[in-house]
Amino acid sequence: MKKKVIFVPFLFFLFLANGCVSNFFSNPGNPPDQTAFIQGSRYWQLYGVVIDSIDGQALSNTNSAYILPGHHRVQVTYYLAFSANYAQWVDFRAETSGSYIIKAEVQNQWRWAPSVYYIWIEEARTGKIVGGAPPSR
């Protein structure tokens, strides 16, 4: 009879590194209906936006956080092929029970022209821009 072995520490590290664990800021005892949620958009750790800090408090091993409503300043880095390519500060106002995602788009990335980075924050449910500047369409 063959035994199945599940390598739990590896799975835990994989989820931790992908931002499945969220930080609480300001007051970790607040119930979810009194906070907002923000997350970076990262794809298999290969490319995307990673949250470095919120209001000067660094995120460690996460790419999301529960925050209090109000004005926040988020430092984000855009990664490509596991390498930090561009960093920017984005200001936004969080609403109670809001859910936000940080998005990025790069233009001219694979051309000889200089790359242009756009980083912005959207309300996750509606897509409304609440901070930063997306490319004009």
Backbone as JSON Lines, residues from 0, in Angstrom:
{"i":0,"aa":"M","n":[0.84,-1.17,0.0],"ca":[0.0,0.0,0.0],"c":[0.9,1.24,0.0]}
{"i":1,"aa":"K","n":[0.66,2.14,-0.95],"ca":[1.47,3.36,-1.05],"c":[0.95,4.41,-0.08]}
{"i":2,"aa":"K","n":[1.88,5.14,0.51],"ca":[1.5,6.23,1.41],"c":[1.66,7.55,0.66]}
{"i":3,"aa":"K","n":[0.7,8.42,0.87],"ca":[0.78,9.75,0.28],"c":[1.42,10.69,1.29]}
{"i":4,"aa":"V","n":[2.35,11.49,0.8],"ca":[3.02,12.45,1.67],"c":[2.66,13.85,1.19]}
{"i":5,"aa":"I","n":[2.14,14.63,2.07],"ca":[1.82,16.02,1.76],"c":[2.88,16.88,2.43]}
{"i":6,"aa":"F","n":[3.53,17.66,1.63],"ca":[4.6,18.5,2.14],"c":[4.01,19.82,2.6]}
{"i":7,"aa":"V","n":[3.48,19.86,3.81],"ca":[2.76,21.0,4.37],"c":[3.63,22.25,4.5]}
{"i":8,"aa":"P","n":[4.87,22.18,4.99],"ca":[5.66,23.41,5.1],"c":[5.85,24.1,3.76]}
{"i":9,"aa":"F","n":[6.04,23.35,2.7],"ca":[6.2,23.95,1.39],"c":[4.92,24.67,0.96]}
{"i":10,"aa":"L","n":[3.77,24.02,1.17],"ca":[2.5,24.64,0.81],"c":[2.25,25.91,1.61]}
{"i":11,"aa":"F","n":[2.57,25.88,2.9],"ca":[2.4,27.07,3.73],"c":[3.26,28.2,3.21]}
{"i":12,"aa":"F","n":[4.53,27.91,2.88],"ca":[5.42,28.94,2.35],"c":[4.9,29.49,1.04]}
{"i":13,"aa":"L","n":[4.37,28.63,0.19],"ca":[3.84,29.06,-1.09],"c":[2.69,30.04,-0.9]}
{"i":14,"aa":"F","n":[1.74,29.71,-0.02],"ca":[0.63,30.62,0.22],"c":[1.08,31.9,0.91]}
{"i":15,"aa":"L","n":[2.0,31.8,1.83],"ca":[2.51,32.98,2.52],"c":[3.19,33.91,1.54]}
{"i":16,"aa":"A","n":[4.0,33.37,0.67],"ca":[4.72,34.18,-0.29],"c":[3.81,34.8,-1.33]}
{"i":17,"aa":"N","n":[2.66,34.21,-1.58],"ca":[1.73,34.75,-2.56],"c":[0.75,35.73,-1.95]}
{"i":18,"aa":"G","n":[0.89,36.06,-0.7],"ca":[0.07,37.1,-0.11],"c":[-1.27,36.63,0.41]}
{"i":19,"aa":"C","n":[-1.41,35.38,0.77],"ca":[-2.68,34.88,1.28],"c":[-2.88,35.25,2.74]}
{"i":20,"aa":"V","n":[-1.84,35.69,3.39],"ca":[-1.94,36.15,4.77],"c":[-1.94,37.67,4.71]}
{"i":21,"aa":"S","n":[-2.89,38.33,5.39],"ca":[-3.01,39.78,5.32],"c":[-2.57,40.42,6.62]}
{"i":22,"aa":"N","n":[-2.04,41.62,6.51],"ca":[-1.67,42.4,7.68],"c":[-2.85,43.24,8.13]}
{"i":23,"aa":"F","n":[-2.89,43.54,9.43],"ca":[-3.83,44.51,9.97],"c":[-3.04,45.75,10.3]}
{"i":24,"aa":"F","n":[-3.59,46.91,9.99],"ca":[-2.93,48.16,10.32],"c":[-3.8,48.97,11.25]}
{"i":25,"aa":"S","n":[-3.18,49.8,12.04],"ca":[-3.8,50.74,12.96],"c":[-4.42,50.07,14.18]}
{"i":26,"aa":"N","n":[-5.4,49.2,14.01],"ca":[-6.02,48.54,15.15],"c":[-6.48,47.15,14.72]}
{"i":27,"aa":"P","n":[-5.66,46.12,14.97],"ca":[-6.0,44.78,14.5],"c":[-7.26,44.2,15.13]}
{"i":28,"aa":"G","n":[-7.79,44.82,16.19],"ca":[-8.97,44.28,16.85],"c":[-10.27,44.74,16.22]}
{"i":29,"aa":"N","n":[-10.21,45.61,15.21],"ca":[-11.44,46.09,14.59],"c":[-12.14,44.98,13.82]}
{"i":30,"aa":"P","n":[-13.47,44.9,13.92],"ca":[-14.19,43.9,13.14],"c":[-14.13,44.25,11.65]}
{"i":31,"aa":"P","n":[-14.3,43.24,10.77],"ca":[-14.19,43.47,9.33],"c":[-15.14,44.54,8.79]}
{"i":32,"aa":"D","n":[-16.32,44.71,9.41],"ca":[-17.24,45.73,8.9],"c":[-16.82,47.15,9.24]}
{"i":33,"aa":"Q","n":[-15.71,47.31,9.98],"ca":[-15.19,48.63,10.3],"c":[-13.84,48.88,9.65]}
{"i":34,"aa":"T","n":[-13.44,48.03,8.73],"ca":[-12.16,48.18,8.06],"c":[-12.36,48.13,6.55]}
{"i":35,"aa":"A","n":[-11.28,48.36,5.82],"ca":[-11.26,48.19,4.36],"c":[-10.15,47.21,4.04]}
{"i":36,"aa":"F","n":[-10.17,46.66,2.86],"ca":[-9.19,45.67,2.44],"c":[-8.51,46.15,1.15]}
{"i":37,"aa":"I","n":[-7.18,46.05,1.12],"ca":[-6.43,46.43,-0.09],"c":[-5.46,45.31,-0.42]}
{"i":38,"aa":"Q","n":[-5.28,45.08,-1.73],"ca":[-4.33,44.05,-2.15],"c":[-3.63,44.48,-3.44]}
{"i":39,"aa":"G","n":[-2.42,44.0,-3.6],"ca":[-1.69,44.21,-4.83],"c":[-2.11,43.16,-5.85]}
{"i":40,"aa":"S","n":[-1.77,43.39,-7.08],"ca":[-2.08,42.4,-8.12],"c":[-0.77,41.81,-8.6]}
{"i":41,"aa":"R","n":[-0.55,40.59,-8.23],"ca":[0.7,39.9,-8.56],"c":[0.34,38.55,-9.15]}
{"i":42,"aa":"Y","n":[1.09,38.14,-10.14],"ca":[0.77,36.91,-10.86],"c":[1.9,35.92,-10.72]}
{"i":43,"aa":"W","n":[1.7,34.91,-9.87],"ca":[2.66,33.83,-9.69],"c":[4.06,34.34,-9.37]}
{"i":44,"aa":"Q","n":[4.16,35.45,-8.71],"ca":[5.43,36.05,-8.31],"c":[6.31,36.38,-9.5]}
{"i":45,"aa":"L","n":[5.76,36.39,-10.68],"ca":[6.55,36.67,-11.86],"c":[6.48,38.15,-12.22]}
{"i":46,"aa":"Y","n":[5.28,38.71,-12.22],"ca":[5.16,40.13,-12.5],"c":[3.9,40.65,-11.81]}
{"i":47,"aa":"G","n":[3.86,41.97,-11.63],"ca":[2.7,42.6,-11.04],"c":[3.08,43.57,-9.94]}
{"i":48,"aa":"V","n":[2.09,44.02,-9.22],"ca":[2.26,45.06,-8.2],"c":[2.34,44.43,-6.82]}
{"i":49,"aa":"V","n":[3.34,44.83,-6.06],"ca":[3.52,44.38,-4.69],"c":[3.45,45.59,-3.77]}
{"i":50,"aa":"I","n":[2.68,45.48,-2.69],"ca":[2.59,46.56,-1.7],"c":[3.81,46.47,-0.79]}
{"i":51,"aa":"D","n":[4.6,47.55,-0.75],"ca":[5.76,47.6,0.12],"c":[5.4,48.13,1.51]}
{"i":52,"aa":"S","n":[4.61,49.21,1.54],"ca":[4.22,49.78,2.83],"c":[2.93,50.56,2.69]}
{"i":53,"aa":"I","n":[2.26,50.72,3.82],"ca":[1.05,51.53,3.9],"c":[1.25,52.51,5.05]}
{"i":54,"aa":"D","n":[1.16,53.78,4.74],"ca":[1.36,54.84,5.74],"c":[2.68,54.66,6.48]}
{"i":55,"aa":"G","n":[3.72,54.23,5.78],"ca":[5.04,54.07,6.38],"c":[5.26,52.76,7.1]}
{"i":56,"aa":"Q","n":[4.24,51.92,7.23],"ca":[4.38,50.62,7.89],"c":[4.59,49.55,6.82]}
{"i":57,"aa":"A","n":[5.72,48.87,6.9],"ca":[6.06,47.86,5.89],"c":[5.19,46.63,6.02]}
{"i":58,"aa":"L","n":[4.85,46.04,4.89],"ca":[4.17,44.74,4.86],"c":[5.26,43.7,4.74]}
{"i":59,"aa":"S","n":[5.17,42.67,5.53],"ca":[6.17,41.61,5.45],"c":[5.48,40.31,5.06]}
{"i":60,"aa":"N","n":[5.93,39.72,3.97],"ca":[5.43,38.43,3.48],"c":[3.95,38.44,3.14]}
{"i":61,"aa":"T","n":[3.4,39.59,2.85],"ca":[2.0,39.67,2.43],"c":[1.89,40.63,1.26]}
{"i":62,"aa":"N","n":[0.8,40.61,0.59],"ca":[0.54,41.57,-0.47],"c":[-0.88,42.12,-0.32]}
{"i":63,"aa":"S","n":[-1.36,42.13,0.93],"ca":[-2.69,42.66,1.22],"c":[-2.74,43.1,2.67]}
{"i":64,"aa":"A","n":[-3.74,43.93,2.98],"ca":[-3.86,44.42,4.35],"c":[-5.29,44.88,4.62]}
{"i":65,"aa":"Y","n":[-5.69,44.79,5.88],"ca":[-6.91,45.39,6.37],"c":[-6.52,46.72,6.97]}
{"i":66,"aa":"I","n":[-7.21,47.8,6.57],"ca":[-6.86,49.13,7.02],"c":[-8.11,49.84,7.52]}
{"i":67,"aa":"L","n":[-7.9,50.88,8.3],"ca":[-9.02,51.7,8.76],"c":[-9.46,52.63,7.64]}
{"i":68,"aa":"P","n":[-10.73,53.04,7.64],"ca":[-11.18,54.0,6.64],"c":[-10.4,55.31,6.77]}
{"i":69,"aa":"G","n":[-10.3,56.04,5.68],"ca":[-9.62,57.32,5.67],"c":[-8.51,57.36,4.63]}
{"i":70,"aa":"H","n":[-7.74,58.45,4.69],"ca":[-6.66,58.67,3.72],"c":[-5.47,57.77,4.02]}
{"i":71,"aa":"H","n":[-4.9,57.17,2.97],"ca":[-3.72,56.32,3.11],"c":[-2.74,56.61,1.99]}
{"i":72,"aa":"R","n":[-1.47,56.4,2.29],"ca":[-0.41,56.52,1.28],"c":[0.26,55.15,1.17]}
{"i":73,"aa":"V","n":[0.2,54.58,-0.04],"ca":[0.68,53.23,-0.28],"c":[1.93,53.29,-1.17]}
{"i":74,"aa":"Q","n":[2.99,52.63,-0.73],"ca":[4.18,52.51,-1.57],"c":[4.12,51.15,-2.25]}
{"i":75,"aa":"V","n":[4.2,51.16,-3.59],"ca":[4.09,49.93,-4.36],"c":[5.29,49.8,-5.3]}
{"i":76,"aa":"T","n":[5.59,48.55,-5.65],"ca":[6.65,48.26,-6.61],"c":[6.09,47.35,-7.68]}
{"i":77,"aa":"Y","n":[6.43,47.66,-8.93],"ca":[6.05,46.82,-10.05],"c":[7.21,45.86,-10.32]}
{"i":78,"aa":"Y","n":[6.9,44.57,-10.35],"ca":[7.9,43.54,-10.58],"c":[7.72,42.92,-11.96]}
{"i":79,"aa":"L","n":[8.84,42.56,-12.56],"ca":[8.84,41.81,-13.8],"c":[9.95,40.78,-13.71]}
{"i":80,"aa":"A","n":[9.6,39.52,-13.88],"ca":[10.56,38.41,-13.82],"c":[11.33,38.44,-12.49]}
{"i":81,"aa":"F","n":[10.6,38.55,-11.4],"ca":[11.14,38.54,-10.04],"c":[12.04,39.74,-9.74]}
{"i":82,"aa":"S","n":[12.04,40.76,-10.57],"ca":[12.92,41.91,-10.39],"c":[12.08,43.18,-10.26]}
{"i":83,"aa":"A","n":[12.43,44.01,-9.28],"ca":[11.73,45.29,-9.09],"c":[12.09,46.22,-10.25]}
{"i":84,"aa":"N","n":[11.07,46.68,-10.97],"ca":[11.31,47.56,-12.12],"c":[10.97,49.01,-11.85]}
{"i":85,"aa":"Y","n":[9.97,49.26,-10.99],"ca":[9.49,50.62,-10.81],"c":[8.77,50.72,-9.47]}
{"i":86,"aa":"A","n":[9.0,51.8,-8.74],"ca":[8.33,52.02,-7.45],"c":[7.61,53.37,-7.48]}
{"i":87,"aa":"Q","n":[6.49,53.43,-6.77],"ca":[5.69,54.65,-6.76],"c":[4.85,54.72,-5.5]}
{"i":88,"aa":"W","n":[4.54,55.95,-5.06],"ca":[3.6,56.18,-3.97],"c":[2.24,56.49,-4.58]}
{"i":89,"aa":"V","n":[1.18,55.93,-4.0],"ca":[-0.18,56.21,-4.46],"c":[-1.02,56.56,-3.24]}
{"i":90,"aa":"D","n":[-1.71,57.69,-3.32],"ca":[-2.62,58.12,-2.25],"c":[-4.05,57.76,-2.62]}
{"i":91,"aa":"F","n":[-4.83,57.38,-1.6],"ca":[-6.26,57.12,-1.82],"c":[-7.0,57.21,-0.5]}
{"i":92,"aa":"R","n":[-8.33,57.29,-0.6],"ca":[-9.19,57.33,0.59],"c":[-9.99,56.04,0.63]}
{"i":93,"aa":"A","n":[-9.82,55.28,1.72],"ca":[-10.54,54.02,1.91],"c":[-11.87,54.28,2.6]}
{"i":94,"aa":"E","n":[-12.88,53.57,2.15],"ca":[-14.21,53.64,2.76],"c":[-14.44,52.39,3.61]}
{"i":95,"aa":"T","n":[-15.27,52.5,4.62],"ca":[-15.61,51.36,5.47],"c":[-16.16,50.23,4.61]}
{"i":96,"aa":"S","n":[-15.68,49.01,4.86],"ca":[-16.06,47.8,4.13],"c":[-15.67,47.82,2.66]}
{"i":97,"aa":"G","n":[-14.79,48.76,2.27],"ca":[-14.34,48.81,0.89],"c":[-13.31,47.73,0.61]}
{"i":98,"aa":"S","n":[-13.21,47.36,-0.64],"ca":[-12.22,46.39,-1.08],"c":[-11.52,46.98,-2.3]}
{"i":99,"aa":"Y","n":[-10.18,47.05,-2.24],"ca":[-9.42,47.76,-3.26],"c":[-8.31,46.87,-3.82]}
{"i":100,"aa":"I","n":[-8.0,47.09,-5.1],"ca":[-6.91,46.36,-5.73],"c":[-6.02,47.36,-6.47]}
{"i":101,"aa":"I","n":[-4.73,47.15,-6.36],"ca":[-3.76,48.01,-7.04],"c":[-3.43,47.37,-8.37]}
{"i":102,"aa":"K","n":[-3.53,48.13,-9.42],"ca":[-3.27,47.62,-10.77],"c":[-2.15,48.41,-11.43]}
{"i":103,"aa":"A","n":[-1.57,47.8,-12.45],"ca":[-0.49,48.45,-13.18],"c":[-0.57,48.11,-14.66]}
{"i":104,"aa":"E","n":[-0.06,49.02,-15.46],"ca":[0.1,48.77,-16.89],"c":[1.4,49.44,-17.31]}
{"i":105,"aa":"V","n":[2.13,48.75,-18.16],"ca":[3.39,49.29,-18.67],"c":[3.28,49.41,-20.17]}
{"i":106,"aa":"Q","n":[3.62,50.58,-20.67],"ca":[3.63,50.79,-22.12],"c":[5.07,50.9,-22.6]}
{"i":107,"aa":"N","n":[5.32,50.45,-23.79],"ca":[6.67,50.44,-24.41],"c":[7.64,49.54,-23.67]}
{"i":108,"aa":"Q","n":[7.14,48.53,-23.01],"ca":[8.01,47.69,-22.17],"c":[9.03,46.91,-22.98]}
{"i":109,"aa":"W","n":[8.7,46.46,-24.14],"ca":[9.62,45.63,-24.91],"c":[10.12,46.36,-26.15]}
{"i":110,"aa":"R","n":[10.11,47.67,-26.1],"ca":[10.58,48.47,-27.24],"c":[11.8,49.27,-26.83]}
{"i":111,"aa":"W","n":[12.39,49.91,-27.82],"ca":[13.57,50.73,-27.53],"c":[13.21,52.04,-26.85]}
{"i":112,"aa":"A","n":[11.96,52.44,-26.94],"ca":[11.52,53.67,-26.28],"c":[11.47,53.44,-24.77]}
{"i":113,"aa":"P","n":[11.6,54.5,-23.98],"ca":[11.51,54.33,-22.52],"c":[10.15,53.79,-22.1]}
{"i":114,"aa":"S","n":[10.13,52.9,-21.14],"ca":[8.89,52.36,-20.61],"c":[8.13,53.42,-19.84]}
{"i":115,"aa":"V","n":[6.83,53.37,-19.92],"ca":[5.96,54.28,-19.17],"c":[5.11,53.42,-18.25]}
{"i":116,"aa":"Y","n":[5.15,53.71,-16.94],"ca":[4.44,52.91,-15.93],"c":[3.22,53.68,-15.44]}
{"i":117,"aa":"Y","n":[2.1,52.98,-15.37],"ca":[0.87,53.52,-14.8],"c":[0.47,52.61,-13.64]}
{"i":118,"aa":"I","n":[0.28,53.2,-12.48],"ca":[-0.15,52.44,-11.31],"c":[-1.33,53.18,-10.69]}
{"i":119,"aa":"W","n":[-2.41,52.42,-10.39],"ca":[-3.59,53.04,-9.83],"c":[-4.3,52.06,-8.9]}
{"i":120,"aa":"I","n":[-5.22,52.6,-8.11],"ca":[-6.01,51.79,-7.18],"c":[-7.47,51.85,-7.61]}
{"i":121,"aa":"E","n":[-8.11,50.68,-7.69],"ca":[-9.52,50.57,-8.05],"c":[-10.32,49.99,-6.9]}
{"i":122,"aa":"E","n":[-11.57,50.4,-6.83],"ca":[-12.52,49.74,-5.95],"c":[-12.81,48.39,-6.61]}
{"i":123,"aa":"A","n":[-12.61,47.3,-5.9],"ca":[-12.64,45.97,-6.5],"c":[-14.0,45.61,-7.12]}
{"i":124,"aa":"R","n":[-15.08,46.02,-6.5],"ca":[-16.4,45.62,-7.0],"c":[-16.86,46.44,-8.2]}
{"i":125,"aa":"T","n":[-16.54,47.73,-8.2],"ca":[-17.07,48.62,-9.24],"c":[-16.04,48.99,-10.31]}
{"i":126,"aa":"G","n":[-14.76,48.86,-10.0],"ca":[-13.72,49.29,-10.93],"c":[-13.47,50.79,-10.91]}
{"i":127,"aa":"K","n":[-14.11,51.5,-9.99],"ca":[-13.93,52.95,-9.88],"c":[-12.5,53.26,-9.45]}
{"i":128,"aa":"I","n":[-11.86,54.21,-10.12],"ca":[-10.49,54.62,-9.78],"c":[-10.56,55.51,-8.54]}
{"i":129,"aa":"V","n":[-9.81,55.13,-7.5],"ca":[-9.81,55.91,-6.26],"c":[-8.44,56.51,-5.95]}
{"i":130,"aa":"G","n":[-7.41,56.16,-6.71],"ca":[-6.08,56.73,-6.5],"c":[-5.16,56.39,-7.66]}
{"i":131,"aa":"G","n":[-4.15,57.23,-7.88],"ca":[-3.23,57.01,-8.97],"c":[-3.84,57.39,-10.3]}
{"i":132,"aa":"A","n":[-3.17,56.99,-11.38],"ca":[-3.63,57.37,-12.71],"c":[-3.45,56.22,-13.69]}
{"i":133,"aa":"P","n":[-4.55,55.67,-14.2],"ca":[-4.45,54.64,-15.24],"c":[-4.11,55.31,-16.58]}
{"i":134,"aa":"P","n":[-3.69,54.54,-17.57],"ca":[-3.45,55.15,-18.87],"c":[-4.75,55.64,-19.48]}
{"i":135,"aa":"S","n":[-4.68,56.72,-20.21],"ca":[-5.91,57.22,-20.86],"c":[-6.21,56.34,-22.06]}
{"i":136,"aa":"R","n":[-7.43,56.06,-22.26],"ca":[-7.86,55.16,-23.35],"c":[-8.55,55.95,-24.43]}
